[in-house]
Amino acid sequence: MSTTRWFILSILMLALLLTTTQSDGSPLVIAHRGASSLAPENTMAAVNAALRLGVDVVEVDVHRSSDGELVVIHDDTIDRTTNGQGAVNRLTLAEIKALDAGSWFESSFENERIPTLREVMETVRNKATLLIELKGKRTEVRTAELVQELGMADQVIIQSFDFQQIQKVKERAPEIPTVFLVRTPEHNSEPKRAASWMANTADYVGADGIAVRHTSYTSELAKLASERGLDLYVWTVNEKSQFRRFIKAGVQGIITDRPQDLLSLLD
């Protein structure tokens, strides 16, 4: 990322607002679970791959271990992305750190480990914004506290499908920008009602933006979000035709497994 681009991003975040679009009007490039098409998702390899590409934002998921540590993994079990089995919240950090979290993706990533959120934050600091999705229960307060401890409120966005987690983050750390995640909105067959439900919920919980599944994006939502001062993100977009659609639509950010393709298109 260029120095100018990062400076603009940082100043806007310091103003306690989510970044909207880049100075040239293009959306933020958000690497989903790191550069997850190039390296095993939610690992340091994926995070570093995203940073090397020069993305604007790195997105990761967070759960808690049985001993209360914040660990970066999407699922509530370790089964899919490691050589172990079991629920994340029933394993200690030491047990989680002993797992191979890379071989499932490709043999060259053998022995890639599940990182802690602290490790990811310290790596991303001053290089990109970190978008943290709260996946596990009781992650919201500790995540907000860690952001404050590391002094990174201007470099972090926290998102969740659970509006109560957003509320708790705002209560603990109102300076951290937050995003209300939406999988399938209420009243999905009625675009105006669906848009109102999303915007009203975001306002109610104090969220600064909405991240919606790209298939649920509508012009009605875009219009209402703009009127309410809510940033609008779409996930998870991987096709070039969809990239073009959302670039033209003027969304503030595109969450993608293939940030390399989106960056190439924007360049």
C-alpha positions, 0 to 999 in steps of 0.5 A: 500500500502506498504511503499516501493511501495508508495516511488517508486511511489512518486519518479517517480511522483516527476521526473515529469513522470507518473509512469509506472509499479510497481517495480515487473512489475505489473500494477498500480491498479486504482479504477474507481470512487473509489471502485465503486463496493463496495460503491456509485461511486465518494463518500467519501465512495468509495474513502475510500473503495479504500484506505482501499484496498490499491490501487495505484490510486483512479480515480474520475470525476470532474464538476463545480457547478453554484458557481464555486466549483469543485465537484466530480460526473461523470454525468453532471446531478445529476439525476442518482446518487442522489435523486435530478434532474438537471444539476450540473452546475446549482446548487450551492455547498450548493444545491449539498451538500444537496443531498443524493448520496448514497441510490441509491446504497444501503440503508446503504449509505443513506445520503452519500454526493457528495464531493468536489474535495478538500475534496477528495484530502485532504483524498487521500494525501500521501495514493495514487495517485489521477487520476482526470478526467475532465468531466465538462467545465471550470474545467481544470484551477481551477483543476490545480490551486487547485493541485498547492495550495495543493502542490500535483502535485507529487500525482495527474494525470489529464485526459480528453477526451478533448485535449484542456483541457489537453493543458490548464492544461499543460499551467497552470501547466506543472509539473502535469502529464496528460493523453489523454483519448480515447473512440473510436480512429480515424481509429479504424478499422486500428490498425496502423493508430489508434495507430498513431492517439492516439500517435500523439494527445497525443504528440501534447497536451503534454500528458504523457500517453494514457488511452484507452477503453480496447476493443480498445487496440492493440499491435500496440498501445502498441508498439508505446506508448512504443517507444514514452515514453507514459504510457498506461492505459486501462479502464474499466476492470472488468473480471479476464480473461481481468485482466490476458490479460493486466497484461501479455501485460504489460500495466502501469495501469488498471482502474477497478470498482473491484480493490479488484479482481485485487489486489487479482489476483496480490497478 
